[in-house]
Structure formats: C-alpha cells, structure tokens
C-alpha cells in the first residue's frame, strides 16, 4: 500500500523491533538466563543485578515503553526470587525496591536511546532518499551539461 510521504516535521518514528507485549514477555526467559549465568559465576547478588539489568536493557532498547517496563519487572523478579531470596520468593524490602528501580530506570533509559536512534536512522534514510531522487543519471559516454552560476559583483 502506498502512503503519502511525510512532510518536514511530521515524520513518524520507526516502530520498535519487538512490537506490543512481545518485548515484555521475553523478560522472563531473559531474566532466567541471567539468573543461571549468575549461579554459574557464584551467585553473587551484585552479579545477578548487573545481569538482570543487562537483560532488561537489551529488551528495553528494542521494545515499546510498556514492553520495556514489563521486561524490566520480570527480569527483576527472576533476580529477586532466585538470586537474593530462595525458591522464587519475591520480597518487597528496601533493597529489593531499590534493585527494582535500578532495573526499570535502566530499561527505560535504553528504550529512550532506542527510540532516538531509530528516529535518527529514519531521518538519515529519508534525507538519503531525497538526495538520490534529485540526482540525474547519465549514460557512461554522455557528459551532463554543467552550468555555472556566478554572482554578479556589480549591484
């Protein structure tokens, strides 16, 4: 389907790579992988928080805003339930809520960076498309007419 080309200032940002709830749902397996890697490296809560944040940041950069938040919460839930506490017990103590805030803020920051990057890439591709549309193509043995525009020095 053809759509009119947006005019200057009305460009719509490119949609996220993971549309809808897909990015959020992937937070659970990403958090689970982060927990397993944390266990391999000794089960340190600091390592777990870093890996859960990395999982949330990765998904947050590619997901919608709600998807980034859900991915962050699910990654944090895996971290809190299996690294800090045992057997999937999620608690809401001060340290747990601080860790939740860290993971969510990092995911939202990554989401913002992803939106800005996608918008910049779209603008660059639109400018490139406009520039290539203005070009004229000539045959290899044909030279284009070159007209020089000179300003008159006399006023």
C-alpha positions as CSV (number, residue, x, y, z in Angstrom):
1,X,0.0,0.0,0.0
2,X,1.3,3.4,-0.9
3,X,1.2,6.2,1.6
4,X,2.0,9.9,1.2
5,X,5.5,10.8,2.1
6,X,5.6,12.8,5.4
7,X,6.4,16.4,5.1
8,X,9.1,18.1,7.1
9,X,8.5,17.8,10.9
10,X,5.8,15.1,10.6
11,X,7.9,12.1,10.4
12,X,6.7,9.1,12.4
13,X,9.5,7.2,14.2
14,X,10.2,3.7,13.1
15,X,8.3,1.2,15.2
16,X,10.2,-0.8,17.8
17,X,11.8,-4.1,16.8
18,X,9.7,-6.0,19.3
19,X,6.2,-4.8,19.0
20,X,3.5,-4.9,21.6
21,X,3.9,-7.2,24.6
22,X,6.5,-9.4,22.9
23,X,9.4,-7.4,24.4
24,X,7.8,-7.7,27.9
25,X,7.1,-11.4,27.7
26,X,10.7,-12.0,26.7
27,X,11.8,-10.5,30.0
28,X,11.0,-13.8,31.9
29,X,13.3,-16.0,29.8
30,X,16.0,-13.3,29.7
31,X,15.8,-12.9,33.4
32,X,16.0,-16.7,33.8
33,X,19.1,-16.9,31.7
34,X,20.6,-14.0,33.7
35,X,19.9,-16.0,36.9
36,X,21.5,-19.2,35.5
37,X,24.6,-17.3,34.5
38,X,24.7,-15.7,37.9
39,X,24.6,-19.1,39.5
40,X,27.5,-20.3,37.3
41,X,29.6,-17.4,38.5
42,X,29.0,-18.0,42.2
43,X,25.6,-16.5,42.8
44,X,26.7,-13.0,43.9
45,X,23.7,-10.6,44.2
46,X,25.8,-7.9,42.6
47,X,26.5,-10.1,39.5
48,X,22.8,-11.0,39.5
49,X,21.7,-7.4,39.5
50,X,24.1,-6.5,36.7
51,X,23.0,-9.4,34.5
52,X,19.3,-8.8,35.2
53,X,19.8,-5.1,34.3
54,X,21.7,-6.1,31.2
55,X,18.8,-8.4,30.1
56,X,16.2,-5.6,30.8
57,X,18.3,-3.0,28.9
58,X,18.7,-5.3,25.9
59,X,15.0,-5.9,25.7
60,X,14.1,-2.3,26.6
61,X,16.0,-0.9,23.7
62,X,14.0,-3.0,21.2
63,X,10.6,-2.9,22.8
64,X,7.7,-0.5,23.3
65,X,7.5,1.5,26.5
66,X,5.2,-0.9,28.3
67,X,7.2,-3.8,26.9
68,X,10.4,-2.3,28.4
69,X,8.8,-1.9,31.8
70,X,7.3,-5.4,31.8
71,X,10.7,-6.9,30.7
72,X,12.4,-5.0,33.5
73,X,10.0,-6.1,36.1
74,X,10.2,-9.8,35.0
75,X,14.0,-9.7,34.9
76,X,14.0,-8.2,38.4
77,X,11.5,-10.8,39.6
78,X,13.9,-13.6,38.5
79,X,16.8,-11.8,40.1
80,X,14.9,-11.2,43.4
81,X,13.3,-14.6,43.6
82,X,16.2,-16.8,42.7
83,X,19.4,-14.8,43.5
84,X,18.6,-12.7,46.5
85,X,15.9,-14.9,48.0
86,X,15.4,-18.6,47.6
87,X,12.8,-20.8,45.8
88,X,11.1,-17.9,43.9
89,X,10.2,-15.9,46.9
90,X,9.8,-12.2,46.0
91,X,10.0,-9.7,48.8
92,X,9.5,-6.0,48.9
93,X,12.1,-4.8,51.3
94,X,14.0,-1.6,50.8
95,X,17.0,-3.3,49.0
96,X,14.5,-5.2,46.7
97,X,12.7,-2.0,45.7
98,X,16.0,-0.2,45.1
99,X,17.0,-3.0,42.8
100,X,13.6,-2.8,41.0
101,X,14.1,0.9,40.5
102,X,17.6,0.4,39.1
103,X,16.4,-2.2,36.6
104,X,13.3,-0.3,35.5
105,X,15.2,3.0,35.1
106,X,18.0,1.4,33.1
107,X,15.4,-0.3,30.8
108,X,13.6,2.9,30.2
109,X,16.8,4.8,29.5
110,X,17.7,2.1,27.0
111,X,14.2,2.4,25.5
112,X,14.7,6.1,25.1
113,X,18.1,5.6,23.4
114,X,16.5,3.1,21.1
115,X,13.7,5.5,20.1
116,X,16.1,8.3,19.4
117,X,18.4,6.0,17.4
118,X,15.5,4.7,15.3
119,X,14.2,8.2,14.7
120,X,17.7,9.4,13.7
121,X,18.2,6.5,11.3
122,X,14.9,7.1,9.7
123,X,15.7,10.8,9.2
124,X,19.0,9.9,7.7
125,X,17.4,7.4,5.3
126,X,14.8,9.9,4.3
127,X,17.5,12.5,3.6
128,X,19.4,10.0,1.5
129,X,16.3,9.1,-0.4
130,X,15.6,12.8,-1.2
131,X,19.2,13.3,-2.3
132,X,19.2,10.3,-4.6
133,X,15.8,11.4,-6.1
134,X,17.4,14.7,-7.1
135,X,20.3,13.0,-8.9
136,X,20.2,12.6,-12.6
137,X,21.6,9.5,-14.2
138,X,23.6,9.9,-17.4
139,X,24.9,7.3,-19.7
140,X,28.6,6.5,-19.4
141,X,29.5,8.1,-22.7
142,X,27.4,11.2,-22.1
143,X,28.5,14.2,-20.1
144,X,26.0,16.3,-18.3
145,X,25.6,20.0,-19.1
146,X,27.3,22.0,-16.5
147,X,26.0,25.4,-15.9
148,X,27.9,27.6,-13.6
149,X,26.0,30.2,-11.6
150,X,28.1,33.2,-10.8
151,X,27.1,36.1,-8.8
152,X,27.4,39.5,-10.3
153,X,29.8,41.7,-8.5
154,X,28.0,44.8,-9.7
155,X,24.9,45.8,-7.8
